[in-house]
Amino acid sequence: MTTETAPDPIIHDWSDDLEEELVEAGMEPPQAKAYARAFELGMARVLSVMATKEELLLTKQELQKSIDDLRNELHRDIAQLRDDLRREMGIRGRYLIFTMTIGFGILAALMGAILSKL
């Protein structure tokens, strides 16, 4: 089942003008009428698949919202990575200090033992 849409008056006027011009140029009236109707049908199909300004604006808004959502998600992920990095650096820093303290303690003990033997 198909639904019939009302013809666009602008396209209809254009096809009438085309028909008149074709007849004036020497084409037979029935043939000119057929060309004009074909033009009208073609234009109606082209316009039916073209996006309207409102549709384009809605699409633009949806894309902008998606971009904003992705940007926010990226900022959250970067903040989380920074927190993870600070935490990891803190753990490694404490481990380094612990290792250096033990190393210096052992070194001090060895130096004390060597000096006591002299």
All heavy atoms as an XYZ file, in Angstrom:
933
protein
N       0.845     -1.172      0.000
C       0.000      0.000      0.000
C       0.890      1.234      0.000
O       1.841      1.323      0.759
C      -0.875     -0.021      1.244
C      -1.826      1.110      1.342
S      -2.969      0.701      2.683
C      -3.810      2.206      2.798
N       0.589      2.172     -0.847
C       1.387      3.389     -0.929
C       0.528      4.576     -0.540
O      -0.697      4.549     -0.641
C       1.930      3.608     -2.356
O       0.825      3.744     -3.237
C       2.823      2.452     -2.773
N       1.218      5.599     -0.085
C       0.512      6.840      0.234
C       0.926      7.883     -0.783
O       2.074      7.937     -1.200
C       0.865      7.325      1.652
O       2.273      7.509      1.730
C       0.414      6.331      2.699
N      -0.008      8.676     -1.142
C       0.256      9.711     -2.146
C       0.463     11.037     -1.432
O      -0.317     11.417     -0.563
C      -0.918      9.813     -3.119
C      -0.617     10.714     -4.296
C      -1.711     10.643     -5.346
O      -2.302      9.570     -5.513
O      -1.955     11.692     -5.965
N       1.533     11.698     -1.789
C       1.802     13.005     -1.203
C       1.364     14.078     -2.181
O       1.360     13.879     -3.395
C       3.302     13.172     -0.883
O       4.041     12.993     -2.088
C       3.765     12.169      0.152
N       1.026     15.209     -1.630
C       0.589     16.322     -2.481
C       1.775     16.812     -3.298
O       2.900     16.891     -2.798
C       0.053     17.445     -1.605
N       1.523     17.132     -4.572
C       2.627     17.612     -5.400
C       3.119     18.968     -4.894
O       2.351     19.783     -4.418
C       2.031     17.729     -6.796
C       0.564     17.613     -6.641
C       0.276     17.035     -5.301
N       4.411     19.145     -5.003
C       5.028     20.408     -4.602
C       4.668     21.465     -5.648
O       4.940     21.284     -6.837
C       6.549     20.220     -4.526
C       7.264     21.435     -3.970
O       6.779     22.565     -4.145
O       8.330     21.241     -3.349
N       4.060     22.580     -5.239
C       3.637     23.583     -6.224
C       4.809     24.199     -6.991
O       4.669     24.530     -8.169
C       2.905     24.634     -5.394
C       3.217     24.355     -3.971
C       3.689     22.946     -3.880
N       5.939     24.319     -6.363
C       7.095     24.910     -7.053
C       7.570     23.976     -8.164
O       7.798     24.407     -9.303
C       8.232     25.200     -6.049
C       7.790     26.287     -5.069
C       9.506     25.614     -6.772
C       8.754     26.543     -3.944
N       7.689     22.683     -7.840
C       8.110     21.715     -8.859
C       7.075     21.649     -9.972
O       7.420     21.569    -11.162
C       8.322     20.319     -8.232
C       9.457     20.369     -7.217
C       8.623     19.282     -9.292
C       9.644     19.080     -6.437
N       5.794     21.698     -9.608
C       4.722     21.657    -10.612
C       4.842     22.860    -11.551
O       4.711     22.723    -12.779
C       3.360     21.630     -9.923
C       2.215     21.423    -10.852
N       1.993     20.223    -11.493
C       1.240     22.276    -11.275
C       0.941     20.335    -12.276
N       0.454     21.573    -12.155
N       5.097     24.039    -10.996
C       5.271     25.241    -11.828
C       6.480     25.087    -12.747
O       6.431     25.470    -13.924
C       5.429     26.483    -10.953
C       4.137     26.869    -10.237
O       3.058     26.374    -10.636
O       4.217     27.659     -9.273
N       7.562     24.541    -12.229
C       8.749     24.340    -13.053
C       8.459     23.379    -14.195
O       8.879     23.611    -15.328
C       9.905     23.764    -12.229
C      10.549     24.721    -11.270
C      10.388     26.067    -11.207
C      11.452     24.375    -10.228
N      11.127     26.581    -10.194
C      11.800     25.566     -9.565
C      11.987     23.179     -9.773
C      12.676     25.590     -8.482
C      12.864     23.208     -8.701
C      13.205     24.402     -8.066
N       7.726     22.308    -13.902
C       7.439     21.333    -14.962
C       6.501     21.933    -16.005
O       6.630     21.656    -17.204
C       6.872     20.036    -14.389
O       5.568     20.241    -13.892
N       5.544     22.787    -15.562
C       4.679     23.472    -16.532
C       5.501     24.400    -17.424
O       5.292     24.450    -18.649
C       3.591     24.270    -15.811
C       2.495     23.378    -15.231
O       2.431     22.191    -15.623
O       1.716     23.876    -14.391
N       6.434     25.138    -16.815
C       7.306     26.025    -17.605
C       8.140     25.213    -18.586
O       8.309     25.609    -19.752
C       8.233     26.836    -16.686
C       7.495     27.870    -15.850
O       6.324     28.189    -16.166
O       8.092     28.370    -14.868
N       8.658     24.079    -18.119
C       9.455     23.217    -18.981
C       8.616     22.715    -20.156
O       9.065     22.738    -21.308
C      10.013     22.029    -18.177
C      10.782     20.979    -18.977
C      12.034     21.584    -19.611
C      11.144     19.791    -18.087
N       7.395     22.294    -19.856
C       6.510     21.792    -20.915
C       6.259     22.867    -21.964
O       6.338     22.598    -23.171
C       5.186     21.327    -20.288
C       4.236     20.668    -21.260
C       2.961     20.192    -20.577
O       2.915     20.101    -19.338
O       2.006     19.902    -21.326
N       5.982     24.090    -21.506
C       5.728     25.195    -22.447
C       6.959     25.465    -23.302
O       6.853     25.671    -24.515
C       5.340     26.456    -21.685
C       3.963     26.409    -21.057
C       3.692     27.618    -20.165
O       4.431     28.627    -20.275
O       2.759     27.547    -19.356
N       8.115     25.481    -22.678
C       9.346     25.753    -23.424
C       9.649     24.642    -24.430
O      10.123     24.926    -25.540
C      10.523     25.922    -22.461
C      10.458     27.218    -21.663
C      11.617     27.357    -20.679
O      12.638     26.654    -20.844
O      11.490     28.166    -19.752
N       9.365     23.411    -24.070
C       9.603     22.313    -25.001
C       8.660     22.399    -26.200
O       9.062     22.144    -27.342
C       9.438     20.964    -24.292
C      10.522     20.612    -23.260
C      10.146     19.336    -22.506
C      11.882     20.479    -23.920
N       7.391     22.776    -25.949
C       6.431     22.934    -27.053
C       6.879     24.084    -27.947
O       6.853     23.986    -29.183
C       5.001     23.143    -26.513
C       4.050     23.559    -27.634
C       4.498     21.873    -25.842
N       7.320     25.202    -27.339
C       7.787     26.352    -28.125
C       9.021     25.999    -28.944
O       9.243     26.552    -30.019
C       8.108     27.529    -27.192
C       6.882     28.186    -26.589
C       7.232     29.239    -25.548
O       8.435     29.572    -25.399
O       6.313     29.729    -24.886
N       9.831     25.066    -28.424
C      11.044     24.661    -29.133
C      10.744     23.676    -30.260
O      11.639     23.288    -30.993
C      12.042     24.053    -28.160
N       9.475     23.252    -30.383
C       9.113     22.397    -31.499
C       8.779     20.964    -31.125
O       8.519     20.142    -32.006
N       8.733     20.634    -29.873
C       8.394     19.273    -29.460
C       6.878     19.117    -29.489
O       6.141     20.078    -29.245
C       8.927     19.016    -28.040
C       8.825     17.564    -27.602
S       9.536     17.296    -25.963
C      11.261     17.137    -26.373
N       6.416     17.932    -29.788
C       4.982     17.649    -29.789
C       4.443     17.783    -28.362
O       5.111     17.372    -27.408
C       4.717     16.236    -30.309
C       5.059     16.036    -31.771
C       4.182     16.886    -32.681
O       2.975     16.996    -32.397
O       4.717     17.437    -33.654
N       3.221     18.357    -28.172
C       2.679     18.562    -26.834
C       2.614     17.301    -25.968
O       2.994     17.356    -24.785
C       1.293     19.147    -27.085
C       1.422     19.839    -28.392
C       2.388     19.009    -29.192
N       2.181     16.137    -26.468
C       2.170     14.955    -25.601
C       3.577     14.550    -25.133
O       3.783     14.158    -23.990
C       1.558     13.863    -26.460
C       0.795     14.577    -27.523
C       1.531     15.859    -27.759
N       4.525     14.685    -26.048
C       5.906     14.336    -25.692
C       6.459     15.339    -24.673
O       7.120     14.956    -23.703
C       6.768     14.320    -26.960
C       8.132     13.724    -26.756
C       8.941     13.674    -28.045
O       8.572     14.271    -29.055
N      10.046     12.955    -28.005
N       6.156     16.637    -24.874
C       6.608     17.666    -23.937
C       5.993     17.428    -22.563
O       6.654     17.591    -21.533
C       6.233     19.046    -24.459
N       4.717     17.033    -22.544
C       4.042     16.758    -21.279
C       4.721     15.576    -20.575
O       4.914     15.593    -19.358
C       2.565     16.470    -21.509
C       1.770     16.284    -20.240
C       0.284     16.144    -20.545
C      -0.527     16.120    -19.289
N      -1.112     17.392    -18.933
N       5.090     14.545    -21.314
C       5.755     13.375    -20.732
C       7.114     13.769    -20.143
O       7.468     13.348    -19.036
C       5.923     12.286    -21.783
N       7.859     14.598    -20.859
C       9.150     15.063    -20.340
C       8.949     15.887    -19.066
O       9.691     15.737    -18.092
C       9.885     15.907    -21.393
C      10.732     15.099    -22.333
C      10.230     14.661    -23.553
C      12.046     14.772    -22.019
C      11.004     13.922    -24.431
C      12.830     14.038    -22.883
C      12.306     13.616    -24.096
O      13.079     12.887    -24.955
N       7.950     16.754    -19.068
C       7.681     17.593    -17.901
C       7.298     16.744    -16.696
O       7.729     16.996    -15.573
C       6.585     18.604    -18.229
N       6.469     15.715    -16.910
C       6.072     14.835    -15.797
C       7.270     14.025    -15.282
O       7.391     13.793    -14.090
C       4.943     13.894    -16.229
C       3.645     14.585    -16.547
C       3.097     15.373    -15.345
N       2.021     16.262    -15.761
C       2.041     17.578    -15.602
N       3.059     18.170    -15.043
N       1.037     18.317    -16.015
N       8.118     13.600    -16.202
C       9.320     12.873    -15.785
C      10.219     13.786    -14.949
O      10.776     13.369    -13.922
C      10.071     12.352    -17.006
N      10.334     15.040    -15.367
C      11.108     16.018    -14.610
C      10.500     16.203    -13.214
O      11.201     16.214    -12.202
C      11.146     17.355    -15.359
C      11.648     18.491    -14.532
C      13.009     18.665    -14.310
C      10.768     19.398    -13.966
C      13.467     19.713    -13.539
C      11.221     20.451    -13.196
C      12.575     20.615    -12.980
N       9.183     16.330    -13.171
C       8.482     16.532    -11.904
C       8.708     15.346    -10.964
O       8.997     15.520     -9.777
C       6.983     16.719    -12.187
C       6.202     17.261    -11.033
C       4.771     17.609    -11.439
O       4.499     17.891    -12.613
O       3.931     17.590    -10.540
N       8.597     14.148    -11.497
C       8.812     12.950    -10.697
C      10.262     12.872    -10.195
O      10.510     12.577     -9.030
C       8.473     11.699    -11.513
C       8.720     10.364    -10.814
C       7.836     10.232     -9.586
C       8.483      9.223    -11.778
N      11.191     13.155    -11.075
C      12.610     13.120    -10.687
C      12.920     14.127     -9.594
O      13.614     13.818     -8.619
N      12.402     15.336     -9.733
C      12.638     16.365     -8.717
C      12.001     15.974     -7.389
O      12.589     16.180     -6.323
C      12.100     17.721     -9.181
C      12.955     18.392    -10.230
S      14.656     18.685     -9.689
C      14.395     19.856     -8.374
N      10.805     15.399     -7.444
C      10.135     14.976     -6.208
C      10.970     13.905     -5.498
O      11.103     13.926     -4.271
C       8.738     14.457     -6.515
N      11.539     12.984     -6.266
C      12.380     11.941     -5.661
C      13.659     12.523     -5.077
O      14.086     12.135     -3.999
C      12.710     10.864     -6.691
C      11.546      9.977     -6.962
C      11.940      8.816     -7.814
N      10.780      7.970     -7.962
C      10.826      6.663     -7.913
N      11.970      6.064     -7.730
N       9.733      5.952     -8.039
N      14.268     13.441     -5.803
C      15.497     14.063     -5.291
C      15.209     14.791     -3.987
O      15.933     14.648     -3.001
C      16.096     15.032     -6.339
C      17.154     15.928     -5.727
C      16.681     14.256     -7.507
N      14.138     15.558     -3.971
C      13.810     16.314     -2.765
C      13.390     15.405     -1.609
O      13.586     15.746     -0.442
C      12.711     17.337     -3.059
C      13.132     18.489     -3.987
C      11.952     19.397     -4.286
C      14.269     19.282     -3.377
N      12.824     14.247     -1.922
C      12.384     13.350     -0.844
C      13.560     12.705     -0.116
O      13.423     12.310      1.032
C      11.460     12.268     -1.396
O      12.189     11.342     -2.164
N      14.705     12.602     -0.761
C      15.859     12.000     -0.102
C      16.840     13.032      0.434
O      17.787     12.681      1.125
C      16.605     11.021     -1.040
C      15.726      9.856     -1.405
C      17.137     11.717     -2.262
N      16.609     14.285      0.141
C      17.476     15.337      0.649
C      17.120     15.643      2.096
O      15.961     15.669      2.469
C      17.356     16.608     -0.200
C      17.996     16.484     -1.563
S      17.808     17.945     -2.605
C      18.205     19.272     -1.534
N      18.143     15.857      2.913
C      17.909     16.197      4.314
C      17.471     17.655      4.414
O      17.951     18.515      3.685
C      19.185     15.987      5.110
N      16.563     17.888      5.331
C      16.132     19.258      5.569
C      17.134     19.942      6.482
O      17.967     19.297      7.127
C      14.740     19.298      6.221
O      14.830     18.693      7.513
C      13.700     18.581      5.373
N      17.037     21.241      6.556
C      17.933     22.020      7.412
C      17.761     21.597      8.866
O      18.737     21.466      9.607
C      17.630     23.508      7.247
C      18.586     24.404      7.959
C      18.285     25.857      7.659
C      19.268     26.770      8.331
N      19.001     28.190      8.047
N      16.520     21.338      9.275
C      16.258     20.920     10.657
C      16.895     19.555     10.942
O      17.462     19.339     12.013
C      14.746     20.863     10.933
C      14.057     22.209     10.926
C      13.741     22.728      9.527
O      13.700     21.921      8.575
O      13.564     23.947      9.387
N      16.802     18.647      9.972
C      17.408     17.324     10.148
C      18.925     17.438     10.273
O      19.545     16.762     11.097
C      17.054     16.412      8.973
C      15.598     15.987      8.941
C      15.219     15.269      7.657
O      15.811     15.542      6.596
O      14.318     14.430      7.727
N      19.510     18.307      9.454
C      20.957     18.505      9.530
C      21.354     19.126     10.863
O      22.366     18.745     11.458
C      21.433     19.385      8.371
C      21.343     18.749      6.990
C      21.698     19.766      5.913
C      22.260     17.541      6.890
N      20.568     20.080     11.358
C      20.856     20.692     12.652
C      20.744     19.664     13.780
O      21.577     19.648     14.695
C      19.923     21.873     12.916
C      20.207     23.138     12.105
C      19.128     24.191     12.354
C      21.579     23.704     12.455
N      19.718     18.804     13.723
C      19.576     17.760     14.737
C      20.768     16.802     14.704
O      21.302     16.412     15.749
C      18.279     16.987     14.535
C      16.998     17.696     14.971
C      15.770     16.877     14.560
C      17.002     17.912     16.478
N      21.175     16.427     13.505
C      22.326     15.541     13.362
C      23.579     16.209     13.903
O      24.382     15.574     14.606
C      22.529     15.148     11.886
O      21.344     14.509     11.407
C      23.717     14.214     11.719
N      23.737     17.480     13.607
C      24.893     18.231     14.113
C      24.879     18.265     15.635
O      25.913     18.069     16.282
C      24.873     19.649     13.558
C      26.015     20.497     14.037
C      25.902     21.925     13.537
C      26.954     22.802     14.164
N      26.728     24.212     13.870
N      23.709     18.496     16.230
C      23.600     18.533     17.687
C      23.923     17.172     18.297
O      24.601     17.083     19.325
C      22.198     18.984     18.102
C      21.926     20.443     17.815
C      20.466     20.821     18.023
O      19.614     19.965     18.228
N      20.179     22.115     17.966
N      23.445     16.104     17.655
C      23.740     14.758     18.144
C      25.236     14.470     18.074
O      25.815     13.894     19.002
C      22.966     13.720     17.343
C      21.476     13.723     17.596
C      20.708     12.817     16.644
O      21.345     12.116     15.822
O      19.470     12.818     16.716
N      25.853     14.873     16.970
C      27.297     14.665     16.834
C      28.065     15.473     17.873
O      29.031     14.985     18.464
C      27.753     15.040     15.427
C      27.390     14.065     14.322
C      27.748     14.642     12.955
C      28.080     12.730     14.518
N      27.631     16.726     18.110
C      28.298     17.566     19.097
C      28.172     16.962     20.490
O      29.123     16.957     21.268
C      27.721     18.990     19.076
C      28.501     19.970     19.935
C      29.938     20.123     19.477
O      30.201     20.354     18.298
N      30.866     19.967     20.395
N      26.987     16.420     20.790
C      26.781     15.778     22.093
C      27.690     14.558     22.224
O      28.301     14.338     23.278
C      25.324     15.368     22.284
C      25.039     14.794     23.667
C      23.599     14.353     23.798
C      23.286     13.782     25.147
N      24.250     12.866     25.706
N      27.806     13.773     21.162
C      28.693     12.604     21.182
C      30.147     13.023     21.395
O      30.874     12.402     22.169
C      28.576     11.809     19.883
O      27.291     11.272     19.746
N      30.548     14.088     20.726
C      31.916     14.597     20.880
C      32.138     15.063     22.313
O      33.171     14.764     22.921
C      32.194     15.729     19.872
C      32.285     15.161     18.450
C      33.467     16.484     20.235
C      32.295     16.213     17.365
N      31.163     15.791     22.865
C      31.276     16.267     24.248
C      31.348     15.099     25.226
O      32.146     15.121     26.169
C      30.106     17.184     24.601
C      30.149     18.508     23.851
O      31.232     18.869     23.332
O      29.096     19.178     23.778
N      30.523     14.069     25.003
C      30.548     12.892     25.869
C      31.906     12.199     25.803
O      32.468     11.805     26.839
C      29.447     11.905     25.486
C      28.049     12.413     25.802
O      27.929     13.407     26.558
O      27.074     11.830     25.281
N      32.435     12.057     24.586
C      33.751     11.433     24.427
C      34.846     12.268     25.083
O      35.769     11.731     25.712
C      34.069     11.220     22.943
C      33.286     10.116     22.254
C      33.529     10.162     20.752
C      33.666      8.760     22.811
N      34.735     13.588     24.944
C      35.720     14.485     25.559
C      35.678     14.332     27.086
O      36.728     14.237     27.736
C      35.434     15.932     25.157
C      36.470     16.919     25.684
C      36.193     18.338     25.211
N      36.486     18.429     23.789
C      35.625     18.886     22.876
N      34.432     19.298     23.216
N      35.981     18.951     21.614
N      34.473     14.295     27.654
C      34.344     14.137     29.105
C      34.901     12.792     29.557
O      35.578     12.705     30.587
C      32.881     14.285     29.534
C      32.380     15.700     29.375
O      33.164     16.647     29.401
N      31.082     15.853     29.203
N      34.605     11.756     28.803
C      35.119     10.430     29.130
C      36.643     10.409     29.063
O      37.308      9.829     29.931
C      34.533      9.399     28.162
C      34.891      7.983     28.484
C      34.248      6.988     27.528
O      33.207      7.316     26.918
O      34.798      5.884     27.399
N      37.206     11.074     28.060
C      38.657     11.148     27.927
C      39.272     11.882     29.118
O      40.278     11.440     29.677
C      39.028     11.846     26.610
C      40.506     12.019     26.320
C      41.184     10.655     26.189
C      40.705     12.830     25.052
N      38.646     12.989     29.533
C      39.152     13.729     30.692
C      39.096     12.877     31.959
O      40.029     12.904     32.771
C      38.363     15.028     30.889
C      38.680     16.079     29.877
N      39.935     16.610     29.690
C      37.890     16.707     28.980
C      39.913     17.511     28.736
N      38.680     17.586     28.268
N      38.012     12.115     32.135
C      37.905     11.223     33.299
C      38.998     10.155     33.255
O      39.638      9.864     34.275
C      36.531     10.555     33.340
C      35.431     11.414     33.901
C      34.172     10.599     34.191
N      33.699      9.818     33.060
C      32.871     10.272     32.121
N      32.412     11.500     32.175
N      32.492      9.482     31.131
N      39.218      9.576     32.064
C      40.242      8.538     31.934
C      41.639      9.100     32.210
O      42.452      8.444     32.869
C      40.201      7.911     30.543
C      38.982      7.032     30.322
O      38.285      6.720     31.319
O      38.711      6.675     29.154
N      41.913     10.308     31.726
C      43.219     10.928     31.965
C      43.399     11.208     33.452
O      44.477     10.959     34.009
C      43.369     12.215     31.122
C      43.537     11.854     29.640
C      44.556     13.045     31.608
C      43.522     13.034     28.701
N      42.352     11.710     34.108
C      42.436     11.966     35.547
C      42.687     10.667     36.307
O      43.497     10.623     37.247
C      41.155     12.642     36.042
N      42.024      9.584     35.904
C      42.230      8.291     36.550
C      43.657      7.799     36.340
O      44.293      7.285     37.266
C      41.225      7.261     36.005
C      41.336      5.902     36.644
C      41.007      5.929     38.126
O      40.029      6.551     38.514
N      41.807      5.266     38.935
N      44.174      7.967     35.114
C      45.555      7.557     34.842
C      46.550      8.361     35.677
O      47.541      7.805     36.180
C      45.866      7.713     33.350
C      45.274      6.651     32.439
C      45.487      7.039     30.978
C      45.869      5.290     32.725
N      46.289      9.660     35.832
C      47.164     10.496     36.669
C      47.149     10.008     38.109
O      48.198      9.915     38.750
C      46.734     11.955     36.602
C      47.136     12.648     35.338
C      46.727     14.107     35.376
N      47.099     14.751     34.136
C      46.442     15.751     33.589
N      45.375     16.249     34.185
N      46.848     16.278     32.463
N      45.967      9.714     38.624
C      45.855      9.211     40.001
C      46.595      7.885     40.139
O      47.333      7.683     41.117
C      44.387      9.040     40.402
C      43.653     10.357     40.553
O      44.331     11.413     40.641
O      42.402     10.342     40.570
N      46.405      6.994     39.171
C      47.094      5.702     39.206
C      48.608      5.891     39.152
O      49.358      5.219     39.866
C      46.648      4.809     38.049
C      45.193      4.358     38.164
O      44.598      4.537     39.247
O      44.661      3.852     37.149
N      49.064      6.810     38.316
C      50.499      7.066     38.183
C      51.069      7.644     39.486
O      52.135      7.219     39.933
C      50.752      8.023     37.018
C      52.210      8.358     36.723
C      52.986      7.092     36.365
C      52.293      9.374     35.592
N      50.352      8.587     40.098
C      50.815      9.157     41.374
C      50.898      8.076     42.447
O      51.865      8.022     43.215
C      49.853     10.261     41.821
C      50.030     11.549     41.069
C      49.179     12.659     41.695
N      49.191     13.810     40.815
C      48.127     14.275     40.167
N      46.951     13.715     40.328
N      48.234     15.319     39.377
N      49.892      7.227     42.506
C      49.879      6.154     43.477
C      51.052      5.189     43.226
O      51.774      4.816     44.150
C      48.538      5.417     43.414
C      48.320      4.436     44.515
C      46.906      3.834     44.572
N      46.210      3.682     43.307
C      45.272      4.520     42.841
N      44.934      5.576     43.515
N      44.691      4.301     41.679
N      51.245      4.816     41.972
C      52.337      3.892     41.621
C      53.696      4.521     41.920
O      54.589      3.854     42.444
C      52.228      3.515     40.145
C      53.231      2.481     39.686
C      53.011      1.110     40.290
O      51.879      0.773     40.657
O      54.002      0.359     40.410
N      53.857      5.803     41.597
C      55.128      6.482     41.865
C      55.367      6.594     43.365
O      56.509      6.481     43.827
C      55.149      7.859     41.208
C      55.171      7.815     39.692
S      56.543      6.853     39.017
C      57.910      7.879     39.454
N      54.307      6.773     44.134
C      54.443      6.817     45.585
C      54.911      5.481     46.130
O      55.803      5.415     46.988
N      54.323      4.394     45.632
C      54.726      3.057     46.072
C      56.177      2.793     45.688
O      56.980      2.333     46.507
C      53.796      1.989     45.456
C      52.402      2.094     46.058
C      54.368      0.581     45.642
C      51.350      1.265     45.336
N      56.539      3.104     44.453
C      57.913      2.872     44.003
C      58.900      3.770     44.748
O      60.022      3.367     45.026
C      58.029      3.072     42.499
C      57.347      1.966     41.721
C      57.478      2.181     40.222
N      56.717      1.184     39.523
C      57.257      0.146     38.893
N      58.551     -0.021     38.887
N      56.486     -0.714     38.280
N      58.461      5.003     45.059
C      59.338      5.912     45.805
C      59.618      5.372     47.202
O      60.770      5.403     47.666
N      58.580      4.884     47.868
C      58.783      4.307     49.199
C      59.674      3.071     49.121
O      60.532      2.844     49.982
C      57.440      3.969     49.839
C      56.674      5.215     50.281
C      55.463      4.870     51.119
N      54.431      4.142     50.404
C      53.494      4.684     49.655
N      53.447      5.995     49.511
N      52.595      3.942     49.050
N      59.468      2.256     48.085
C      60.299      1.062     47.904
C      61.758      1.459     47.673
O      62.676      0.843     48.227
C      59.775      0.236     46.724
C      60.583     -0.993     46.418
C      60.508     -2.106     47.246
C      61.423     -1.042     45.314
C      61.254     -3.241     46.976
C      62.171     -2.172     45.041
C      62.086     -3.259     45.870
O      62.828     -4.377     45.600
N      61.987      2.508     46.888
C      63.345      2.973     46.623
C      63.996      3.480     47.907
O      65.164      3.163     48.190
C      63.317      4.070     45.558
C      64.660      4.684     45.171
C      65.569      3.609     44.563
C      64.467      5.823     44.197
N      63.262      4.245     48.680
C      63.804      4.760     49.940
C      64.132      3.599     50.885
O      65.192      3.578     51.522
C      62.817      5.756     50.587
C      62.760      7.030     49.743
C      63.217      6.075     52.028
C      61.671      8.002     50.150
N      63.230      2.619     50.974
C      63.454      1.448     51.824
C      64.715      0.711     51.373
O      65.572      0.342     52.191
C      62.222      0.535     51.759
C      62.394     -0.749     52.489
C      62.336     -0.784     53.875
C      62.606     -1.942     51.797
C      62.497     -1.986     54.570
C      62.768     -3.140     52.473
C      62.713     -3.162     53.864
N      64.857      0.488     50.073
C      66.011     -0.230     49.528
C      67.297      0.543     49.797
O      68.322     -0.040     50.181
C      65.829     -0.464     48.012
O      64.597     -1.154     47.791
C      66.972     -1.266     47.429
N      67.260      1.848     49.598
C      68.461      2.663     49.833
C      68.835      2.666     51.317
O      70.025      2.613     51.666
C      68.235      4.084     49.332
C      68.221      4.168     47.812
S      67.786      5.799     47.147
C      69.000      6.845     47.898
N      67.836      2.713     52.193
C      68.114      2.699     53.630
C      68.789      1.392     54.034
O      69.783      1.395     54.784
C      66.798      2.886     54.421
O      66.189      4.099     54.014
C      67.048      2.906     55.913
N      68.275      0.277     53.548
C      68.894     -1.018     53.855
C      70.300     -1.083     53.268
O      71.247     -1.534     53.913
C      68.011     -2.175     53.346
C      66.760     -2.244     54.210
C      68.772     -3.489     53.342
C      65.841     -3.382     53.921
N      70.431     -0.609     52.021
C      71.744     -0.621     51.373
C      72.753      0.221     52.139
O      73.900     -0.208     52.375
N      72.369      1.416     52.569
C      73.275      2.265     53.333
C      73.558      1.656     54.709
O      74.669      1.771     55.242
C      72.727      3.684     53.491
C      72.848      4.510     52.243
C      71.754      5.194     51.744
C      74.058      4.604     51.568
C      71.861      5.953     50.603
C      74.174      5.374     50.422
C      73.071      6.042     49.928
N      72.559      0.982     55.289
C      72.782      0.303     56.574
C      73.811     -0.797     56.447
O      74.711     -0.935     57.295
N      73.675     -1.607     55.396
C      74.649     -2.684     55.163
C      76.026     -2.098     54.907
O      77.035     -2.579     55.431
C      74.187     -3.591     54.002
C      72.926     -4.364     54.408
C      75.290     -4.538     53.556
C      72.273     -5.116     53.275
N      76.057     -1.043     54.088
C      77.332     -0.384     53.781
C      77.967      0.170     55.054
O      79.178      0.029     55.269
C      77.121      0.718     52.748
C      78.366      1.437     52.247
C      79.313      0.453     51.557
C      77.990      2.553     51.301
N      77.157      0.792     55.904
C      77.680      1.342     57.157
C      78.195      0.227     58.053
O      79.242      0.362     58.716
C      76.592      2.148     57.864
N      77.491     -0.906     58.104
C      77.930     -2.030     58.912
C      79.258     -2.577     58.395
O      80.160     -2.902     59.183
C      76.858     -3.117     58.930
N      79.374     -2.714     57.065
C      80.639     -3.201     56.474
C      81.781     -2.223     56.759
O      82.900     -2.647     57.093
C      80.477     -3.391     54.975
C      79.696     -4.629     54.536
C      79.475     -4.597     53.014
C      80.420     -5.888     54.947
N      81.503     -0.932     56.628
C      82.546      0.079     56.893
C      82.960      0.023     58.359
O      84.145      0.129     58.686
C      82.035      1.474     56.529
C      81.777      1.681     55.071
S      83.249      1.944     54.140
C      83.635      3.598     54.551
N      81.964     -0.170     59.242
C      82.286     -0.269     60.665
C      83.135     -1.490     60.951
O      84.080     -1.440     61.746
N      82.795     -2.615     60.305
C      83.571     -3.839     60.502
C      84.975     -3.676     59.980
O      85.951     -4.121     60.628
C      82.885     -5.016     59.830
N      85.115     -3.050     58.824
C      86.454     -2.828     58.244
C      87.254     -1.899     59.124
O      88.440     -2.140     59.402
C      86.315     -2.288     56.805
C      85.762     -3.379     55.879
C      87.674     -1.792     56.291
C      85.428     -2.900     54.485
N      86.652     -0.833     59.586
C      87.377      0.140     60.418
C      87.754     -0.460     61.787
O      88.796     -0.115     62.352
C      86.562      1.413     60.604
C      86.402      2.282     59.367
C      85.491      3.450     59.631
C      87.763      2.811     58.897
N      86.919     -1.355     62.287
C      87.239     -1.958     63.584
C      88.419     -2.938     63.463
O      89.107     -3.206     64.430
C      86.023     -2.660     64.163
O      85.709     -3.790     63.410
N      88.648     -3.479     62.271
C      89.757     -4.415     62.046
C      91.060     -3.673     61.856
O      92.127     -4.275     61.989
C      89.491     -5.284     60.810
C      88.305     -6.177     60.913
C      88.586     -7.267     61.895
C      87.360     -8.173     62.006
N      87.546     -9.214     62.942
N      90.994     -2.375     61.601
C      92.238     -1.621     61.363
C      92.883     -1.217     62.624
O      92.857     -0.994     63.626
C      91.975     -0.392     60.515
C      91.537     -0.655     59.079
C      91.274      0.675     58.408
C      92.570     -1.408     58.296
